[in-house]
Amino acid sequence: MSAQRMNTQGSLSLGLPRARYGLDGTLCLTVAILLGWGLIMVASASVAIGEKMSGSPLYFFERQLVFVVIGCVCGAMTFAVPMKSWENSGPLLLALAFFLLILVLIPHVGVRVNSARRWLDFGLFRLQASEPARLAMILYLAGYIVRRQLRLQTSLPGLAMPFIPLGLVSLLLLAEPDFGATAILIAVAMLMLFLGGARLAYLGGLFLIVGTTLTVLVLTAAYRMKRLLTFTDPWADAEHAGWQLTQSLIAVGRGEVMGVGLGNSVQKLLYLPEMHTDFIFAILAEEFGLLGVATLLALFGVIVWRGFVIGHNAEKLNCLFKAFLCYGLSSWLGLQAMINMAVNMGMLPTKGLTLPFVSYGGSSLITVLVMLALILRVDHENRLIEAGHPEAGGRP
């Protein structure tokens, strides 16, 4: 009884009940499972390509492990910054996004790989500029919705204004070119504006304009048209343009219900291009089958669900910037995961998009861990506010 009384007094003296301590355990556990599974899949999927490129079958696994550590460090640093600071830094972060996207397009500065100029080379690490740039755009947009919410909800100019920086960022992304990243950014932005109260009539008109523009871009670009035609019938040219998609479909089909077993994939033996990056889902489906795919879908569903719950809690506390940021980041993670899986299963044309937390790639992994840290920071500040803590919204 005395111990219980002591615990109660200690909690009251801090002004913060013990039940309020901690973070969203469900979200943290889900991400930990995905990260662990991702490391296992990178190790399994990259053995052949790692042996061929470096002589070590664990080459990509070891690098991915380093990226996880760097991402966790960056996430911890992000978590330490109060959300008010992120809100106030929106315009500065947007300027940084423009700087990175312009810098990557400069010859001999941006690195060109497979006819795309998307990376900045820092020696041991290549930064894909679109990842932090899109995150900066989402942070800016969440701040805009809060600052101009009444105008956004009542007028077309209020809705159109954020499309100016959004359009410029999209044009720079398309110049790389990175159509997949552009499509996700625009979709997330539209969802955030809808949740921010934009009129459906205005939003529908802008959606029609944006959709028409993206359709024209697809129809007028030869490589995009080729991807579209290949997507509709990959078996028509299975040994050339349709090779990647047909090999992916073979991998998914071989998995059946239970999978062929971890490490037993055949398609990873240099049959399927990009088997450890954009098409790692196909290897996962081959080795773990329908059961593994269903589990993966459930894990991403939990991440989106918990992100929206945290955002909704922030909205109830009238912390609108935090709420819209959580909605945007959660939607981004869920949408990118869905598109990646759909591409691997031949349901969408091929896009250069990774599977969050799972695919090999430093820029993507570090960015999604920073995104997770922002969501957890919102959850942390929500708990402080609900408990009436005097430092709510301040230092962690």
C-alpha positions in Angstrom: 0.0 0.0 0.0 2.8 2.4 0.9 4.5 1.7 -2.5 1.3 2.4 -4.3 0.8 5.6 -2.3 4.4 6.6 -3.2 3.9 6.0 -6.9 0.7 8.0 -6.9 2.4 10.9 -5.1 5.3 10.8 -7.4 3.0 10.9 -10.4 1.0 13.8 -9.0 4.2 15.8 -8.1 5.2 15.6 -11.7 1.8 16.7 -12.8 1.9 13.8 -15.3 0.1 10.5 -14.6 2.1 7.4 -15.3 -0.4 6.3 -17.8 0.6 9.2 -20.0 4.2 8.3 -20.2 5.7 6.6 -23.2 4.8 6.5 -26.9 2.3 4.7 -29.1 3.5 1.1 -28.4 1.4 -0.4 -31.2 3.0 1.9 -33.8 6.5 1.4 -32.5 6.1 -2.4 -32.4 4.7 -2.5 -35.9 7.6 -0.4 -37.3 10.1 -2.5 -35.5 8.6 -5.7 -37.1 8.7 -4.0 -40.5 12.3 -2.9 -40.1 13.4 -6.3 -38.9 11.5 -8.0 -41.7 13.0 -5.5 -44.2 16.5 -6.3 -43.1 15.9 -10.0 -43.5 14.4 -9.5 -47.0 17.2 -7.3 -48.1 19.7 -10.0 -46.9 17.7 -12.7 -48.7 16.9 -10.8 -52.0 20.3 -9.3 -52.6 22.6 -12.3 -52.1 23.1 -12.9 -55.9 23.4 -9.2 -56.9 25.7 -8.5 -53.9 27.9 -11.4 -54.8 28.1 -10.2 -58.4 28.8 -6.6 -57.6 31.1 -6.8 -54.6 32.0 -10.4 -54.0 30.0 -10.4 -50.7 26.5 -11.8 -50.6 25.8 -9.6 -47.5 27.0 -6.4 -49.1 23.6 -4.7 -49.3 22.4 -6.1 -46.0 25.4 -4.6 -44.2 24.8 -1.2 -45.9 21.1 -1.4 -45.1 21.9 -2.0 -41.4 24.1 1.1 -41.4 21.2 3.0 -43.0 18.9 1.8 -40.2 21.3 3.1 -37.6 21.6 6.5 -39.3 17.9 6.7 -39.8 17.3 6.0 -36.1 19.8 8.7 -35.1 18.2 11.2 -37.5 14.8 10.1 -36.1 15.9 10.7 -32.5 17.2 14.2 -33.5 13.9 14.9 -35.2 11.9 13.8 -32.2 13.9 16.1 -29.9 12.6 19.2 -31.8 9.3 20.6 -30.7 6.5 20.6 -33.3 6.2 24.4 -33.0 9.7 24.7 -34.4 8.8 22.5 -37.3 5.7 24.6 -37.9 7.7 27.8 -37.9 10.3 26.4 -40.2 7.9 25.5 -43.0 8.9 28.3 -45.5 12.6 27.7 -44.8 12.2 23.9 -45.4 10.4 24.7 -48.6 13.3 26.8 -49.8 15.6 24.0 -48.9 13.4 21.6 -51.0 13.7 23.9 -54.0 17.5 24.1 -53.5 17.9 20.3 -53.5 15.6 19.8 -56.5 17.5 22.4 -58.5 20.9 21.2 -57.4 20.2 17.6 -58.5 19.4 18.8 -62.0 22.7 20.5 -62.5 25.1 18.4 -64.8 28.1 17.0 -63.0 26.4 17.7 -59.6 23.3 15.4 -59.8 24.1 11.7 -60.4 22.4 10.2 -63.5 21.3 6.5 -63.2 19.3 4.8 -65.9 18.5 8.1 -67.6 17.2 9.7 -64.4 19.1 12.4 -62.5 17.7 12.1 -58.9 20.7 11.7 -56.6 23.4 13.8 -55.0 26.6 11.9 -54.3 28.2 12.5 -50.9 30.9 9.8 -51.3 29.7 6.9 -49.1 26.1 7.9 -49.4 23.8 9.1 -52.2 20.9 11.3 -51.3 17.7 11.1 -53.4 16.6 14.7 -53.4 12.9 14.0 -53.9 12.7 12.3 -50.4 13.5 15.2 -48.1 12.0 17.6 -50.7 8.6 15.9 -50.5 8.8 15.8 -46.7 9.5 19.6 -46.6 6.5 20.2 -48.9 4.2 18.3 -46.6 5.5 20.2 -43.6 4.9 23.5 -45.4 1.5 22.5 -46.6 0.4 21.5 -43.0 1.4 25.0 -41.9 -0.4 26.7 -44.7 -3.7 24.8 -43.9 -3.5 26.1 -40.3 -2.5 29.7 -41.2 -5.1 30.1 -44.0 -7.8 27.7 -43.0 -10.7 30.1 -43.3 -9.6 31.3 -46.7 -8.9 27.7 -47.8 -12.4 26.7 -46.8 -14.3 29.7 -48.4 -12.5 30.7 -51.5 -10.9 29.3 -54.7 -7.7 31.5 -54.4 -7.2 30.2 -50.9 -7.2 26.6 -52.3 -5.2 27.5 -55.4 -2.3 29.3 -53.5 -0.6 26.2 -52.2 -0.6 24.7 -55.7 1.9 27.3 -56.8 4.8 25.9 -54.7 3.3 22.4 -55.1 3.3 22.8 -58.9 6.9 24.1 -58.9 8.1 21.2 -56.8 6.2 18.8 -59.1 7.8 20.3 -62.2 11.3 19.9 -60.7 10.5 16.3 -59.8 9.2 15.6 -63.3 12.4 17.1 -64.8 14.5 14.4 -63.0 12.2 12.6 -64.1 10.3 11.1 -61.1 6.7 10.6 -62.1 5.9 8.3 -59.2 7.1 10.6 -56.5 5.2 13.5 -58.1 1.9 11.5 -58.2 2.2 10.5 -54.5 3.0 14.1 -53.5 0.0 15.5 -55.3 -2.3 12.8 -54.0 -1.2 13.4 -50.4 -1.5 17.2 -50.8 -5.1 16.8 -52.2 -6.0 14.6 -49.3 -4.6 17.1 -46.7 -6.4 20.0 -48.4 -9.7 18.0 -48.3 -9.2 17.2 -44.6 -8.4 20.9 -44.1 -11.9 21.8 -45.2 -11.5 22.7 -48.9 -14.7 22.8 -50.8 -15.3 19.7 -52.8 -16.4 21.6 -55.9 -13.1 23.6 -56.0 -11.0 20.6 -55.1 -12.8 18.5 -57.7 -12.0 21.1 -60.4 -8.4 21.2 -59.4 -8.3 17.4 -59.3 -9.6 17.4 -62.9 -7.0 19.8 -64.0 -4.1 18.0 -62.3 -5.4 14.6 -63.5 -5.6 15.9 -67.1 -2.1 17.3 -66.9 -0.6 14.1 -65.6 -2.5 12.1 -68.3 -1.0 14.4 -71.0 2.4 14.0 -69.5 2.1 10.2 -69.7 0.8 10.3 -73.3 3.4 12.7 -74.6 6.5 11.0 -73.0 7.7 8.0 -75.0 9.2 6.1 -72.1 6.0 6.6 -70.0 3.8 5.3 -72.9 6.1 2.3 -73.3 5.7 1.5 -69.6 1.9 1.9 -69.9 1.7 -0.4 -72.9 4.0 -2.9 -71.2 1.9 -2.8 -68.1 -1.3 -3.7 -70.1 0.3 -6.8 -71.7 3.8 -7.6 -70.4 3.8 -11.0 -72.0 3.6 -9.5 -75.5 7.3 -8.6 -75.1 8.3 -10.8 -72.2 12.0 -10.9 -73.2 12.5 -7.2 -73.5 10.3 -4.4 -72.3 8.0 -6.7 -70.3 10.9 -8.7 -68.7 10.8 -7.0 -65.3 7.1 -7.2 -64.8 6.8 -10.8 -66.1 9.6 -11.9 -63.7 7.8 -10.1 -60.9 4.5 -11.9 -61.7 6.3 -15.2 -61.8 7.8 -14.6 -58.4 4.4 -13.6 -56.9 2.7 -16.6 -58.5 5.4 -19.1 -57.2 4.6 -18.0 -53.7 1.1 -19.4 -53.7 -0.4 -19.5 -50.2 2.5 -20.4 -47.9 5.5 -19.3 -50.0 8.6 -21.3 -51.0 10.4 -20.5 -47.8 12.8 -17.8 -46.7 15.9 -17.8 -48.9 14.4 -20.2 -51.4 13.4 -17.6 -54.1 14.5 -18.4 -57.6 13.7 -15.0 -59.1 16.3 -13.2 -56.9 19.0 -15.2 -58.7 19.5 -12.3 -61.2 16.2 -13.0 -63.1 14.3 -10.1 -61.6 15.9 -6.6 -61.9 15.9 -4.4 -58.8 14.9 -7.4 -56.7 16.2 -5.7 -53.5 14.8 -2.2 -54.1 11.6 -1.5 -56.0 10.7 -5.1 -56.5 11.5 -6.6 -53.1 7.8 -7.2 -52.5 7.8 -9.8 -55.3 10.6 -11.7 -53.6 8.7 -11.4 -50.3 5.6 -12.8 -51.9 7.6 -15.6 -53.5 9.2 -16.6 -50.2 6.3 -16.0 -47.8 3.3 -16.4 -50.1 -0.2 -15.0 -49.7 0.1 -15.3 -45.9 3.1 -13.0 -45.9 1.5 -10.5 -48.3 -1.6 -10.4 -46.0 0.6 -9.9 -43.0 2.5 -7.1 -44.7 -0.8 -5.4 -45.7 -2.0 -5.6 -42.1 1.2 -4.0 -40.8 1.0 -1.1 -43.1 -2.7 -0.8 -42.2 -1.8 -0.5 -38.6 0.7 2.2 -39.3 -1.8 4.3 -41.2 -4.5 3.6 -38.6 -2.3 4.7 -35.7 -1.0 7.7 -37.6 -4.6 8.9 -38.2 -5.5 8.2 -34.5 -2.6 10.3 -33.3 -3.6 13.0 -35.8 -7.2 12.9 -34.7 -6.2 13.2 -31.0 -4.1 16.3 -32.0 -7.1 17.8 -33.8 -9.3 17.2 -30.7 -6.7 19.2 -28.7 -6.9 22.0 -31.4 -3.3 21.3 -32.5 -4.2 21.5 -36.2 -0.6 21.6 -37.6 0.2 18.4 -35.8 -3.1 16.8 -37.0 -2.7 17.6 -40.7 1.0 16.7 -40.6 0.1 13.2 -39.2 -2.7 12.8 -41.8 -0.3 13.7 -44.6 2.6 11.5 -43.4 0.4 8.5 -42.7 -1.2 8.8 -46.1 2.1 9.0 -47.8 3.4 5.8 -46.1 0.2 3.9 -46.9 -0.2 5.2 -50.5 3.4 4.5 -51.4 3.2 1.0 -49.9 0.0 0.3 -51.9 1.5 1.6 -55.1 4.7 -0.4 -54.7 2.7 -3.6 -54.2 0.4 -2.9 -57.0 3.3 -2.3 -59.4 4.9 -5.6 -58.3 1.6 -7.4 -59.0 1.1 -5.8 -62.4 -1.9 -3.7 -61.3 -0.2 -0.3 -62.0 2.6 0.7 -64.5 6.1 0.5 -63.2 7.2 3.3 -60.9 10.5 3.9 -59.3 9.1 3.7 -55.8 10.4 1.8 -52.8 8.4 -0.2 -50.3 8.7 1.9 -47.0 10.8 0.3 -44.2 11.5 -2.8 -46.4 13.3 -1.9 -49.6 17.0 -1.3 -49.8 17.9 2.4 -50.0 19.4 5.0 -47.6 17.4 8.0 -48.7 14.0 6.3 -48.5 14.7 4.5 -45.2 16.1 7.6 -43.4 13.2 9.7 -44.6 10.5 7.3 -43.5 12.2 7.0 -40.1 12.2 10.8 -39.8 8.5 10.8 -40.8 7.9 8.2 -38.0 9.7 10.4 -35.5 7.5 13.4 -36.4 4.4 11.3 -35.8 5.7 10.0 -32.5 6.6 13.5 -31.5 3.0 14.5 -32.1 1.9 11.6 -30.0 4.3 12.6 -27.2 3.1 16.2 -27.1 -0.5 15.0 -27.2 0.1 13.0 -24.0 1.7 16.0 -22.3 -1.2 18.3 -23.2 -3.8 15.8 -22.1 -2.0 15.4 -18.8 -1.7 19.2 -18.3 2.1 19.1 -18.2 3.6 22.6 -18.0 6.1 21.8 -20.8 3.5 20.5 -23.2 4.7 21.4 -26.7 8.1 22.3 -25.5 11.2 20.2 -24.9 10.8 16.4 -24.9 
